[in-house]
Amino acid sequence: MAGFLSILRRLYLTAYNWIVFAGWFQVLFLALKTLKESGHEHVYSNIEKPLLLAQSAAFLEILHGIVATLPQISSRLYVVWGILYSFPEVQTHPLVSSLVISWCITEIVRYSFFGTKEAFGSAPYWLLWLRYSTFLVLYPTGIASEIGMIYNALPFMKESGLYSVRMPNKWNFSFDYFYGAIVVIAIYIPGIPHLYGYMLGQRKKTLSKSKKE
């Protein structure tokens, strides 16, 4: 029974990784096509649905027990739903393109790596190298774009009062989404070097181990 469940889990994770890979590949294709044909102003409108689906699918990784990705998943879900989806005023900003392209390349590499590993038990060295090397450029561009999008949405948060809870109310509770966003930006500051340092450590450890094998 345990062997059957193990096989079933492996099949599920293989399917999950390749399906999400396909989702991110579609987002990248549409984003690049739109940039070429229409310009950055139309990128978000042409990728909204597949982007929301692909990024929201990452929530399942928490259920898979991949706790290490929780900060990244949380920040990205916040940006796609709490910023891009919620404030149409920022959807035409140039940073949307750099944000999406950085995310797409990162996730295409990541999900193809894990999909291959689940399907065949291992991944080729070149894919392993990409998995632990592309972040060197894509994390800074992606994170800078995330912070930039949150910052650009601040005036619209303040003006609209969206998601804010004002006093008085029956819960005797208040919350200002504008100041919450500022706190999120502040969290990025210590989080960036920590995450980058962690990935550098993982890169050194994994690539060194792979070469020895």
HUZI-V781058 format. One record per residue. N is the residue number from 0. RES is the residue in one letter. PHI is phi as a letter, one per 30 degrees, with the letter a starting at -180 (* if undefined). PSI is psi in radians with two decimals (NA if undefined). Layout:
[[N;RES;PHI;PSI] [N;RES;PHI;PSI]]
This chain:
[[0;M;*;-0.74] [1;A;d;-0.68] [2;G;d;-0.68] [3;F;d;-0.75] [4;L;d;-0.62] [5;S;d;-0.76] [6;I;d;-0.74] [7;L;d;-0.75] [8;R;d;-0.71] [9;R;d;-0.71] [10;L;d;-0.73] [11;Y;d;-0.83] [12;L;d;-0.60] [13;T;d;-0.84] [14;A;d;-0.78] [15;Y;e;-0.87] [16;N;d;-0.72] [17;W;d;-0.53] [18;I;d;-0.79] [19;V;d;-0.63] [20;F;e;-0.83] [21;A;d;-0.65] [22;G;d;-0.80] [23;W;d;-0.59] [24;F;d;-0.69] [25;Q;d;-0.74] [26;V;d;-0.79] [27;L;d;-0.77] [28;F;e;-0.82] [29;L;d;-0.67] [30;A;d;-0.83] [31;L;d;-0.67] [32;K;d;-0.75] [33;T;d;-0.74] [34;L;e;-0.72] [35;K;d;-0.72] [36;E;c;-0.59] [37;S;b;-0.35] [38;G;j;2.90] [39;H;d;-0.41] [40;E;d;-0.41] [41;H;c;0.04] [42;V;d;-0.92] [43;Y;d;-0.76] [44;S;d;-0.48] [45;N;c;-0.20] [46;I;b;0.02] [47;E;e;-0.98] [48;K;d;-0.90] [49;P;d;-0.55] [50;L;d;-0.83] [51;L;d;-0.71] [52;L;d;-0.84] [53;A;d;-0.77] [54;Q;d;-0.66] [55;S;d;-0.48] [56;A;d;-0.42] [57;A;d;-0.33] [58;F;e;-0.52] [59;L;d;-0.39] [60;E;d;-0.47] [61;I;d;-0.71] [62;L;d;-0.47] [63;H;d;-0.17] [64;G;j;0.25] [65;I;d;1.37] [66;V;d;-0.50] [67;A;d;-0.44] [68;T;d;-0.04] [69;L;e;-0.82] [70;P;e;-0.75] [71;Q;d;-0.77] [72;I;d;-0.78] [73;S;d;-0.81] [74;S;d;-0.68] [75;R;d;-0.69] [76;L;d;-0.66] [77;Y;d;-0.76] [78;V;d;-0.76] [79;V;d;-0.71] [80;W;c;-0.77] [81;G;d;-0.30] [82;I;c;-1.20] [83;L;d;-0.87] [84;Y;d;-0.64] [85;S;d;-0.45] [86;F;b;1.54] [87;P;e;-0.39] [88;E;d;-0.45] [89;V;c;0.00] [90;Q;d;-0.32] [91;T;c;0.13] [92;H;d;2.50] [93;P;e;-0.50] [94;L;d;-0.34] [95;V;e;-0.71] [96;S;d;-0.82] [97;S;d;-0.61] [98;L;d;-0.92] [99;V;d;-0.76] [100;I;d;-0.73] [101;S;d;-0.82] [102;W;d;-0.80] [103;C;d;-0.87] [104;I;d;-0.74] [105;T;e;-0.83] [106;E;d;-0.57] [107;I;d;-0.77] [108;V;d;-0.81] [109;R;d;-0.85] [110;Y;d;-0.55] [111;S;d;-0.63] [112;F;d;-0.92] [113;F;d;-0.60] [114;G;d;-0.74] [115;T;d;-0.74] [116;K;d;-0.73] [117;E;d;-0.66] [118;A;d;-0.70] [119;F;c;-0.04] [120;G;i;-0.26] [121;S;a;2.93] [122;A;b;2.61] [123;P;d;2.71] [124;Y;e;-0.68] [125;W;d;-0.61] [126;L;d;-0.64] [127;L;d;-0.76] [128;W;d;-0.77] [129;L;d;-0.74] [130;R;e;-0.68] [131;Y;c;0.34] [132;S;b;-0.60] [133;T;d;-0.44] [134;F;d;-0.42] [135;L;e;-0.60] [136;V;c;-0.73] [137;L;d;-0.50] [138;Y;d;-0.85] [139;P;d;-0.75] [140;T;d;-0.69] [141;G;d;-0.84] [142;I;d;-0.70] [143;A;d;-0.67] [144;S;d;-0.65] [145;E;d;-0.86] [146;I;d;-0.73] [147;G;d;-0.69] [148;M;d;-0.71] [149;I;d;-0.78] [150;Y;d;-0.76] [151;N;d;-0.38] [152;A;d;-0.24] [153;L;e;-0.83] [154;P;d;-0.61] [155;F;d;-0.52] [156;M;d;-0.82] [157;K;d;-0.72] [158;E;d;-0.73] [159;S;d;-0.52] [160;G;i;0.26] [161;L;d;2.37] [162;Y;i;0.03] [163;S;d;2.61] [164;V;c;2.12] [165;R;c;2.64] [166;M;d;2.65] [167;P;d;2.68] [168;N;a;2.96] [169;K;d;-0.31] [170;W;d;-0.17] [171;N;h;0.84] [172;F;b;2.48] [173;S;b;2.62] [174;F;a;2.30] [175;D;c;1.97] [176;Y;d;-0.57] [177;F;e;-0.88] [178;Y;d;-0.51] [179;G;d;-0.70] [180;A;d;-0.65] [181;I;d;-0.68] [182;V;d;-0.71] [183;V;d;-0.80] [184;I;e;-0.72] [185;A;d;-0.59] [186;I;d;-0.56] [187;Y;e;-0.62] [188;I;e;-0.94] [189;P;d;-0.39] [190;G;d;-0.59] [191;I;d;-0.96] [192;P;d;-0.58] [193;H;d;-0.85] [194;L;d;-0.77] [195;Y;d;-0.72] [196;G;d;-0.69] [197;Y;d;-0.78] [198;M;d;-0.64] [199;L;d;-0.72] [200;G;d;-0.76] [201;Q;d;-0.68] [202;R;d;-0.86] [203;K;d;-0.80] [204;K;d;-0.83] [205;T;d;-0.80] [206;L;d;-0.63] [207;S;d;-0.75] [208;K;d;-0.70] [209;S;d;-0.68] [210;K;d;-0.66] [211;K;d;-0.58] [212;E;d;NA]]
